[in-house]
Amino acid sequence: MNCKSFSHTLGIRFGHHRDVGSTRTTATILILLMLTGCSGQPVLEPLTPPTHEAIRTQVWECERNFTFVTRREGNAMWLFLPDHAVQLPLAEDGPDAIYLGAGIRFQYRNGQARLELPDSHYEHCRNNPQRAAREHARLNGVDFRATGYAPDWILEITLDGDMKLVTGSNDTTYHFTTPEPLVIESEHKTLYSARNKAHQIVVELAGTPCRNISTGEIREVTVHISIDEQRLKGCGGALR
């Protein structure tokens, strides 16, 4: 599934909103999502399934507005830099793990990291957990991700695969085969309706801005979910 086909399934065309002090159309945001999803950091195949305990994805925000992604797989570390991706072997294990290779040195401990590149270095990098969760899902092939509260829940949609909903303090997990969407262009909405042997779910994606009440972050899509008799609401977006 490519970026263009996913943005089309949202059925979103117009609608203005204020985002971080600037007015943009929802259509413009979706175009940006398509472009960054297609030309940004590469998805490496195959990637180890997300259930593997040795995997951890982090998004590091450093000084001078420099951001990069790391993904640990066993004793190797993938670095997704703005212009390329590189795999570094583990050089020194322990509390201050160090990875070296290709003229690059990466070191991290307790949510902080240091990156040394051939022509620059960054000493004050911190992981952004919200962005890291989305990036982890993107690298695992997920196309759309949403979250909500009361109760806590996470929805991940893979257009050529499954829809997964995790909800509640006990992490109850529901799996459904992703159905063909029903696009209601006049209302800028897309509906996914699916059933498995025990449960039925309806997911509504609306092209209206949504503010995360916990972080204050604004996402591009408002999400309503009906799972059996339960109703959930939250925010989401296509994964870049």
C-alpha positions, 0 to 999 in steps of 0.5 A: 500500500503506497502513501497516495492510496492511503490518503485517498481512503481517508476521504478528506478534502477540505476544512481549515484549522489552526495548528501551532500558530499557522492556518493550514487546510486538512488537504495540505496536511495529508499531502505532507503526510504522503510526501514524508511517508514516501520520501522520508526515512526508509522502511527496511525489510524485513524488520523483526516483529514488534513482539521481540523483546530486543527491539526498541525504537526511539526518536531523539530530539537534540539541540539545533532542532536536529532529530533522528531515529534509532531502532535497536535490534539485538546487538545492532543499532539502526540510525535513521538520519535525515539523509540516510540510514546506517546500522552500527554494531555494539562496541561497548555494552553496559549502562552507557551502551556505545555503537560505532561504525562508518565514522559515527559514534552513538551513545545513550543512557536513561533517556539521553543520548549523544551522537557524533557524526563525521562533521558534527556532534550532538550532546543533549538528545532526549527521547520523545516517547509519543513520537517514538511509539508512532515511529515504531509502528511505522517501521513495523508497516502500520499505516495509521495510528490513533490513541485515546483515554478513559479508558486508554486505548491504541488503534493501529491500522495496516491497510493490507493487513489487520486492525489492532485495538488495545484497550483498558488497564489489562491491555485487552487486544482485538484483531480484525482483518482490515476491510475495504473502507467506506468513504463519505466524501461529503462529510470528509469521513472514512468508515471501517466496519469489521467482525471477527468470531467474537467481536464487532468494530466500527472505526470512524476517521474524520478529517477534523483536527483533534487535540490530545488532552494529555500532551496538547499535541494536535493530530490531523484526524478525529477518531471514533470507535465502537467495539461491541457496546463500548464507545471510544474517542481519540486522535490519530494520523497517517504515519510519516 
